[in-house]
């Protein structure tokens, strides 16, 4: 390979890596994504892809997590226009989300949560009686009602990275798949050198967006920056009994204890396929499927649907989510170098926070507003 010096080299081609490359390329930054397999082949491939600023309603109004969530949601709302200019179909399916409530306490919690985001212009519709929405006749009769958010939705992980691939290439950045990271070195002139099993790459800035893979552990980084793997399992089904019009999900955000089966989603996919998931298996760093994960997905289906007998099973899968020690994403300078970043640890929220994360990194590298970067950068110190 001819020696080309990139402005930024991103190691990791999941949803975080491609989002960063997209945002930087929009601003004329020449990027290279280095991915050891195929784009999106890790946790991105297995994600439900729910896009909602109400992902967790317990964030304090001025907390970094609330700010990155609001920022990312705003970025998704602009995505249609940005991709239209590139003549690429947007990956964001703004179908809406119906957050369920099984009792009055959960319904009140949803009302309060919706109120907190009304200042963002987030629309919502209170469903106190399911008959208000005829298309929801397939739901479990135990569901009292809920809150419908029409401007929220989902992305399919592989569809997301493939459309971002087109955008990134159109903006003259490069993508290298099947390039497994081996080592890096800082050369005398501050150029960083990345070695893969096949090639050598050179760049001014390195960003490690490697998800659950702790490829930097051999460099004696702080233990606080070591990522814990959490396997998530899901199933894909199809039915002729109804069309899933939009995502169906939990309305409690873990704030009311309904037992272990409260955090699950039914998410529409193409051709009538429904995604059901996803389970959580702490410190499981393999893609082996087990019965506990399948049982979780079945419990989610039973929770929301009045009949699962006619669900046609298509397949099951798994992904490894990256969880940080402090429970929030790592967006941080490492090795005492302003131009080497670690961006990981998004856990269950990689899709939702992808564009906000990319915006924060872009703003830092281009010397724009650095407030949010500084907040996240200081969390692990």
N, C-alpha and C positions, 0 to 999 in steps of 0.2 A: 504494500500500500504506500502510495506517495505521501510524504510528510505534509499534512495539512494541519494548521493550528486553528482549532475551533475556539470561538469565544467561550462556549460552555459545553462540557461533556457531562451527560447525565447517565449514571449507571443505574439501570432499572427501567424497564419499559412497561410498567403497570400504569394504572390510572393516574397516579401521582406524577410519575416521570413524564408521561406524554402531555399531561396538563401543563407542567412547567415548560416543556419544550414549546408548546403551542403559544403560551403567553409571551415567552421571550422572543420567539420567531416573529410574532406580531409586531414587535418593536425593533426588528432588524438585527436581532442577535443570532449569529450563526451557531446552531446547536448540533450536537451529535448525541443520539440515544444509543447506548450500548446495552443490549439485552441478551442474556445467556440462552434463552429459549425463543419463544415467539411473543410478540407484544400481547399483553393481557393474559398470559397463560397461567399466572399465579392466582392470587386472591381475587383479582379483577374478574376473572372468568366465572367465579362462583358467587359473586355478590348479588344481592337482591336489587341494588341500585336505586334505593328510595331517595328521592330528592325532596327534602322538607326542612325548613328552618326550625320546625318544632320537634326536631329529632329527639332532643331532650329539653324539657321545659324548665329544668331546675337551674340552668345557668343564670348567674347574676347578670343584670343588665349591662354592666360595664366590664364583664370578665373577658379575657382573651378568647375563650371558647364561644361565647355569645357573639363576639365581634367577627370571628372567622366564619361562623355559621351564617350570619347575616350577609357578610361579604360574598361568600360562595353562592348563596341563594340569588343574590343580585346578579352575579356573573352568569348563572344558568338562565335567568330571565332574559339576558342580552344575547344568549348563544344563537338563537334563531336568526337574528339580524346579521351577526358576524359570519355565520356559515352561509347565509344567503349570498353575501358578498363574494364568498369563495366558491359559490356554485356547488355547495355540498349540502346534502340534507342534514338537518340538525339531529343529533342523537338523543336530544331531550324530548321525551314524550310527556307533554303537559296534559295528562289525562285527568288529573285530580287524585286525591287520596281521601278515602273514607276511614276516619278513626272511630273505632267502635267503643261503645259504652254498654256494659252489662247491668248497670244499676245507676241510681241517681248520683251517687258519690263520684263515679267515674265521669258521668255526664257533666257535673259541676267542674271537675278538674279540667276537662276539655274546654269548657267555656272560658275558664280562667286563662288557660294556656293560649287560646286563640286571641283573647283580649290583649295579651302581652305583645303579640306581633302585629296587632292592628296598625301600629304606627309605621310598620314597614310596607303597608299597603297590601298585606296578605289577606285575601278575601276568605270568608268562611261562611258556611251555612249550617245552622243548627238543625239536626234531624232528631226531633223528640219522639217521632212516631215513624216507623219504617215505611208506612204507607205513603209518606211524602216522596219516596223514591221507588217507583214501581220496579226499576231494574234490580233492586236488591232483594227480590223475593226468594232468592236462593240461600240467603243467610240463615244462620242458626236462629231459631225462634226465641232463644234466651237473650239475644241482643236487643237491648231496649231502644237504642238509637245511636247517636254519635254526632260527629262534626265532619262536614265535607269541606275540603280545601281545594277549590277548582284549579288553582294556579300551581299546584304541586304535581309531582309525577314520578317518573322513573327513567333510568337509562339501563340498557342492556350492556354489560361490561365489554363484550367483544365488539359489539356494534359501536360502542363509544370509542374504543382505541383504534378501530379501523377507520372511522371517519376522521378522527384526529390525525391519524397517519396521513391521510390525503391532505389535510390542511397543513401539516408540518412540512411535507414534501413540496407543496405548492409555494411555501414561503422560504424555500431554499435551504432548509435544514436537512440533516441526514439521519437515517435510521439503520442500525446494524444489528441484525438478529443472529442468533446462534454464536454469539461472541461472549464467552464466559470470562469474567474478570479473574485475573491472577494476582496482579500487584499494581502499585502506583508509586511514582517517584516525583519529587519536586526537583526540577533541573536548576542549574545555576542562574538562569535568566528568569526565574519564577514561572516558567512554563511547566505545567504538570503533564506527566507521561503516564498513560494507562496501558498496562499490558493485559491482553487477553490471550487465550490459548492459541489464537491464530495471528493476531496483529498487534501493532502498537499505535496508540492514538495520542495526540497532543492537544492540550487546551489551556486556556488561561484560568478557567474556573471549573472545579469538579463538584458535582452534586450527586451524593449517594442516596438514591430513592429505591432501595432494594427490599422494601417490605419486611417480611419476617426473616430474611436471610442476614445473619450477623457476619457479613463478610469482612467487617472491620475489626472483629474481636481479636485477631492475631496482631493488631497494632497497639494493643493495650489501651484501648479507649476506656473512658470511665464506665464503671459498672452500671451507672444510671442510664447509659445510652444503649445497653443491651436489650434487644427486643425479645419478648416472650411470644412464642407461637400459640395460636388458638385456632384449632381446626373448626370449621363450620361446614355442616352438611345440609344439603337441600335435595328436593326431588322435583322433577318435572312431570306434570300430568296433563291430560286433556279430557274434556267432557263435551257431550252433545246436549246436555241438559240446560246449559245457560252460557251466556257470554260474560266473562269478567270485564266489566266496563272500565275499571280503574283499580288501583291498589287498595287492598283492605288490610288494615293494620291495627295494632293495639293503641288505645288512647290513653293509657296510664303512664307510659314512659318509665315503668318500674317504680312509680311513686305510690302505688297501692299494691299490696302483696296479694296477688292472685295465684301464687305458686310458681313453679318453674316454667310454665308454658305461656307466659304473658307476652314475651317478646318474639312475635313471629309475624310473617307477612304472606299474603297471597298477592302475587304481582303478575299482571298480564304480560305475555310474550307474543311473538308473531304466530300466526296460523292457529290461534286458539289454544296455545300452550299456556299453562299456568305454573309459575315458580312458587314453590312452597318451602319456606325455611326461615331462618337458618339456625341450626343448633350451635352450641358452644362447648368445645372440648379443650379445657385448659392444658397447656404444655404438650399438646399433641402436634407433632411436627411432621406428620405424614398424611397422605391422602387416602388412607385406608378407610373404607366405609364400615360402620358398625351398627348394630341393631339399636343402640341408644339414640343415634342420630336419626335413623329412619323412624323410630317411635316418636321422637320429638316432632318431626314433620307431619306425621299422621295426627298427632295431638293438635297441631296448629290447624290442620284441615277440619278436624272435628269441632274445634272451637268456633270456627267461623261459618261452617257450612251446615245446612240442615240434612244433607245426605252425601256421603262420600262413596256409596256403593258403586256408582257408575263412573267413578274417576278411572280413566285409562292411564296406567303407569307407563311413562316413557323412559325415564332414566333417573339415576341418582348421581350426585357428585359432591365434591368437597373442595375447599380452598383453605389456605393457611392465613389467618388474619394476623397482622403485626400489632401487638399490644406493648405500649411503653411502660416503664416502671411507675411513672407518675400519672398514668391514665389519660394523658392528653398527647396530641401529636408532638413529635420532636421536629423543630425547625431551628437548626442551630449551627453555628460555626464550630468546626472541630480542628484539632491539631494546631491550635493557636494561629490559624490562618484565615484571613478574611474571605478567601476565595475557595475554601473547601467546606461544603455544607453537608449535613446529614438531615434528610427529610423523610421521616418514617413514623411508625407507631400510631396510625390512624384507626386501628382496630376495626370496629364495625362501621366506621363512618368515612371510609376512603372515598367512595363515590361522592357523597354529599359535600365533603370538604375539599375535594380535589381542586376545583377552580379557585377557591379562596386561598388555599395553600399556594397555588401557582402565582396568584396575584401578589401575595406577600413576598415570595422569593423574587419575583420580577421587580417589585418596588425596591427591595433591598439592593439588588445587583445594579440597578440603573439609578440608584441614588434618588429615588422618589420618596414617598412617605414611608418611613422606616419604623413607625411607632409599634405596629403589630409584630414586626420581626423582632424588635428589641424585647418585647414582652415574652415571646416564645423562647427566644435565645437565652433569656435569663432564668427560665424555669428550672433548668437542670444544674444551676450553679449553687 
